[in-house]
Amino acid sequence: MNQICYFEIPADVLDRAEKFYHQLFGWTFYEMTLGSTPYRTIKTPEGIQGGLEGRHGSQQGWMSYVEVESVSGYLERAVSLGGKVVVEKRAVPGLGYFALIEDTENNVFGLWETDANAD
């Protein structure tokens, strides 16, 4: 726990980004759809998982997620330490929960809680 467990990379052109990262690092990609949004999961040779998604804003960069025991508990703790909630806790059905927080230095990162019963 409390380690980076997932990452997401925004891209303007998913095919171009996939080709770049595959040729650079040997990562493999699997296409899926989240609602109407194209999304590709990433598998690294080391077994770390990630995602490739369409860019949501011009300043959007890589996003890292830290696995925690309780997203709700860590959201409360982060706020008590001066952080801000950017995205409230949300379910990823059958997988778990995530939330995004901003630290005291204006850096945004994700929290992840694995829960196969999430809905």
C-alpha positions in Angstrom: 0.0 0.0 0.0 0.9 3.7 -0.4 2.8 2.9 -3.6 2.2 4.1 -7.1 0.0 1.4 -8.7 -1.3 2.9 -11.9 -0.6 5.8 -14.3 -2.4 7.5 -17.1 -1.0 9.3 -20.1 -3.0 11.9 -22.0 -2.7 12.0 -25.8 -4.0 14.1 -28.7 -3.7 11.1 -31.1 -4.0 7.7 -29.3 -2.5 5.8 -32.3 0.5 8.0 -32.5 1.1 7.9 -28.7 0.7 4.1 -28.6 3.3 3.7 -31.4 5.7 6.0 -29.6 5.6 4.2 -26.2 5.5 0.8 -27.8 8.7 1.5 -29.8 10.4 3.3 -27.0 9.6 1.0 -24.0 8.0 -2.1 -25.5 4.7 -1.5 -23.8 1.6 -3.3 -25.1 -1.8 -1.7 -25.4 -5.4 -3.1 -25.3 -8.2 -1.0 -26.6 -11.4 -0.5 -24.5 -14.1 2.1 -24.2 -15.1 3.9 -21.0 -18.6 5.2 -21.9 -18.0 7.1 -25.2 -14.4 7.8 -24.4 -11.7 5.7 -26.2 -9.2 4.3 -23.8 -6.3 1.9 -24.0 -4.9 0.0 -21.1 -1.1 -0.3 -21.0 1.0 -3.2 -19.8 4.6 -2.7 -19.1 7.2 -5.5 -19.2 7.6 -5.1 -15.4 3.8 -5.6 -14.8 2.9 -2.1 -13.9 -0.4 -1.1 -15.5 -1.5 2.2 -17.0 -3.9 3.8 -19.4 -3.7 5.9 -22.5 -6.6 8.4 -22.8 -7.7 11.4 -24.9 -6.4 14.7 -23.5 -8.9 16.7 -21.5 -7.0 20.0 -21.4 -3.9 21.6 -22.8 -2.0 21.5 -19.4 -2.9 17.9 -18.6 0.1 15.7 -18.0 0.8 12.2 -16.8 -1.3 11.2 -13.8 0.0 8.8 -11.1 -2.3 6.9 -8.7 -1.2 5.8 -5.2 -2.9 2.6 -3.8 -4.4 3.2 -0.4 -6.5 1.2 2.1 -9.4 3.7 2.0 -9.9 6.5 -0.5 -12.4 8.2 1.8 -9.9 8.1 4.7 -7.1 9.5 2.7 -9.2 12.3 1.2 -10.1 13.4 4.7 -6.4 13.2 5.8 -5.2 15.2 2.7 -7.7 18.0 3.4 -6.7 18.2 7.0 -3.1 18.6 5.8 -4.0 21.5 3.5 -4.7 19.5 0.3 -7.8 20.0 -1.9 -10.2 17.5 -3.4 -10.2 17.8 -7.2 -12.4 14.8 -8.0 -14.5 13.2 -5.2 -14.4 9.4 -4.7 -15.9 7.6 -7.7 -16.4 3.9 -8.4 -14.9 2.0 -11.3 -17.4 -0.9 -11.3 -16.0 -4.2 -10.3 -12.5 -2.8 -9.8 -12.4 -0.2 -7.1 -12.6 3.5 -6.3 -10.5 6.6 -7.2 -10.3 10.2 -6.3 -8.0 13.1 -7.3 -6.4 15.5 -4.9 -4.2 18.5 -5.1 -1.3 18.8 -2.7 -0.1 21.9 -1.0 2.2 22.6 -4.0 -0.6 22.5 -6.6 0.3 19.0 -7.8 -2.6 16.7 -8.7 -2.4 13.0 -8.2 -4.8 10.1 -7.7 -5.8 7.8 -4.9 -6.8 4.2 -5.7 -8.7 1.7 -3.5 -9.1 -1.8 -4.9 -12.6 -3.3 -4.3 -14.1 -5.9 -6.6 -17.5 -5.0 -5.2 -17.3 -1.3 -6.3 -20.4 -0.2 -8.2 
